[in-house]
């Protein structure tokens, strides 16, 4: 039976709850300079040895991030999220757009007596600068890759969690497929954790069927997440040309 507009509105409000991933802000690219040795005689304080040198690290590969809501093409987002409430995406607040940013699309495609299809797409970028005390941007991104992957795999309430390598998405990438029960419906999820240079790309795509409609297939959700992730990763390199 076709659900009323108020009912679908309540469903959409309950289902469209993004998972916010918090990553510490990136440090400055500049290295700290060592102190100048005290050449005076008879000083009670010890001065740094002239042979000491500041530790150097590999420069960060990427200096900036793309416009997140434009990192995935309009054609792709329209295909993955039909009837999106905001076709151009909704940007996540960021105090430093050069280091982190996010964007999301969600919508309910109401097919009347044939049921409805809900879809959500979310992408986040985190850029790590090289720092003498913390390591190169690439090293820092690698370390946080493992942490973010572990967070996804430990999603509360997730069932049938499957992690796999993903080729052709940056320098490192993993997909995590799982299922969640929300608003009395079975949601299919795929999250992609990818690294390109010193940038992490975190993407989630999910969907469910309402009012008797079938949930999307595992392949549909996986293919959509991988396609969007490849575009997002490519956007990082394009932004730094």
C-alpha positions in Angstrom: 0.0 0.0 0.0 1.3 3.4 -0.9 2.6 5.3 2.2 1.6 8.8 2.8 4.0 11.7 2.3 4.3 12.4 6.0 5.2 8.7 6.6 7.9 8.8 3.9 9.2 12.0 5.3 9.6 10.4 8.7 11.4 7.4 7.2 13.8 9.6 5.3 14.6 11.7 8.4 15.3 8.5 10.4 17.4 6.8 7.7 19.5 9.8 6.6 21.8 9.8 9.6 25.4 10.1 8.4 28.2 8.3 10.1 30.7 11.1 11.0 34.3 10.1 11.0 36.6 12.4 13.0 40.3 12.7 12.2 42.8 15.0 13.9 43.8 18.2 12.1 46.9 18.1 10.0 50.1 19.7 11.1 52.1 22.4 9.3 54.4 21.4 6.5 57.2 23.4 8.0 60.0 21.8 10.0 61.2 23.3 13.2 64.7 24.8 13.1 67.3 23.7 15.6 68.7 26.3 18.0 71.9 28.2 17.3 74.9 26.8 19.4 76.1 29.2 22.2 79.7 30.1 21.3 80.3 32.0 24.6 82.8 30.5 27.1 82.1 29.8 30.8 78.3 29.4 30.3 76.6 27.2 32.9 73.9 26.0 30.4 74.7 23.4 27.7 74.1 24.4 24.1 73.0 22.2 21.2 75.9 20.5 19.5 76.7 22.1 16.1 76.6 18.6 14.5 73.0 18.1 15.4 70.5 18.7 12.5 66.8 18.9 12.2 65.1 15.7 11.1 63.9 15.9 7.5 60.9 14.0 6.1 59.5 13.4 2.6 57.4 16.3 1.4 53.6 15.7 1.2 52.5 14.6 -2.3 49.3 16.7 -2.4 49.0 20.2 -1.1 45.2 20.7 -1.3 41.9 18.9 -1.6 39.3 19.1 -4.4 35.9 20.6 -4.0 34.3 17.6 -2.2 30.8 18.0 -3.6 32.3 18.1 -7.2 34.7 15.2 -6.6 32.1 12.8 -7.9 30.4 13.6 -11.2 26.8 14.7 -11.3 26.0 11.9 -13.6 27.3 9.3 -11.1 25.6 10.8 -8.1 22.3 11.0 -10.0 22.6 7.4 -10.9 23.5 6.2 -7.4 21.0 8.5 -5.6 17.8 9.0 -7.7 15.6 11.8 -6.3 18.4 13.2 -4.2 17.1 16.0 -1.9 20.1 18.1 -2.9 21.4 17.2 -6.4 24.7 19.1 -5.9 25.2 17.4 -2.5 25.3 18.8 1.0 28.7 19.9 2.2 29.9 18.9 5.7 31.1 21.9 7.9 34.9 22.2 7.9 37.2 24.6 9.7 40.0 23.8 7.3 38.9 22.9 3.8 42.6 22.4 2.7 42.9 19.5 5.2 39.4 17.9 5.5 36.0 18.0 4.0 32.9 16.0 3.2 29.8 15.9 1.1 26.6 13.7 1.1 23.6 12.9 -1.1 20.4 11.1 0.0 17.0 10.6 -1.3 13.8 8.4 -1.4 12.5 7.4 -4.8 8.8 6.8 -4.2 7.4 4.3 -6.6 3.9 4.3 -5.1 2.3 0.8 -4.8 5.6 -0.7 -6.1 7.4 0.5 -3.0 10.2 2.9 -2.5 14.0 2.9 -2.8 16.2 4.9 -0.4 19.9 5.6 -1.2 22.7 7.4 0.7 26.1 8.4 -0.6 28.8 10.0 1.6 32.4 10.9 0.9 35.1 12.5 3.1 38.7 13.6 2.4 41.5 14.0 5.0 44.9 15.4 3.9 48.0 14.9 6.1 50.9 17.3 6.0 54.5 16.2 6.5 55.9 17.0 10.0 59.4 16.4 11.4 58.0 15.2 14.7 55.1 13.1 13.2 56.5 11.8 9.9 55.7 12.4 6.3 52.2 13.0 5.1 52.2 9.6 3.3 53.3 7.8 6.5 50.6 9.6 8.5 48.0 8.7 6.0 49.1 5.1 6.0 48.8 4.9 9.8 45.3 6.4 9.8 44.2 4.2 6.9 44.5 1.2 9.3 42.6 3.1 12.0 39.7 4.2 9.8 39.4 0.7 8.4 39.1 -0.8 11.9 36.4 1.8 12.7 34.3 0.7 9.8 34.8 -3.0 10.5 33.6 -2.3 14.1 30.4 -0.5 13.1 27.8 -1.0 15.8 25.1 -3.4 14.8 26.8 -4.4 11.5 26.1 -8.0 10.3 27.8 -10.2 7.7 30.9 -7.9 7.6 33.2 -8.7 4.7 36.5 -6.9 4.0 38.3 -7.2 0.7 41.2 -5.6 -1.2 40.1 -3.2 -3.9 42.3 -2.7 -6.9 42.5 0.5 -9.1 41.5 2.9 -6.3 44.6 4.9 -5.3 47.6 3.3 -3.7 45.7 1.4 -1.0 42.1 0.5 -0.8 39.7 -1.8 1.0 36.0 -2.4 0.7 33.9 -3.3 3.7 30.4 -4.7 2.9 27.9 -5.2 5.7 24.2 -5.1 6.6 22.4 -2.9 9.2 18.8 -3.0 10.4 17.4 0.6 10.5 13.8 1.9 10.6 12.7 -1.7 10.5 14.3 -2.3 7.1 17.4 -4.1 6.0 20.1 -1.8 4.7 22.9 -2.9 2.4 26.2 -1.0 3.0 29.6 -0.8 1.3 32.3 1.5 2.8 35.6 2.2 0.9 38.7 3.3 2.7 41.3 4.4 0.2 44.7 6.3 0.2 46.3 8.3 -2.5 49.6 9.8 -1.4 49.0 11.7 1.8 45.2 11.8 1.4 42.6 9.4 2.7 39.3 9.1 0.9 36.4 7.5 3.0 33.2 6.7 1.1 30.0 5.0 2.1 27.1 4.0 -0.1 24.0 2.3 1.2 20.4 1.6 0.4 17.2 -0.1 1.3 13.7 -1.0 -0.1 10.6 0.3 1.6 6.9 -0.6 1.4 7.5 -4.1 0.1 10.3 -3.2 -2.3 13.4 -5.4 -2.4 16.7 -4.1 -1.0 19.4 -3.4 -3.6 21.6 -6.3 -4.4 25.1 -6.7 -2.9 26.6 -6.2 -6.4 24.6 -3.0 -7.0 25.8 -1.4 -3.8 29.4 -2.6 -4.3 29.7 -1.5 -7.9 28.3 1.9 -7.0 30.6 2.5 -4.1 33.7 1.4 -6.1 32.7 3.6 -9.1 32.2 6.7 -6.9 35.5 6.0 -5.0 37.5 5.9 -8.2 36.2 9.3 -9.2 36.8 10.8 -5.8 40.5 9.6 -5.8 41.0 10.9 -9.3 39.7 14.3 -8.2 42.6 14.6 -5.7 45.2 14.4 -8.4 43.2 16.7 -10.7 43.0 19.3 -8.0 46.8 19.4 -7.5 47.8 19.7 -11.2 
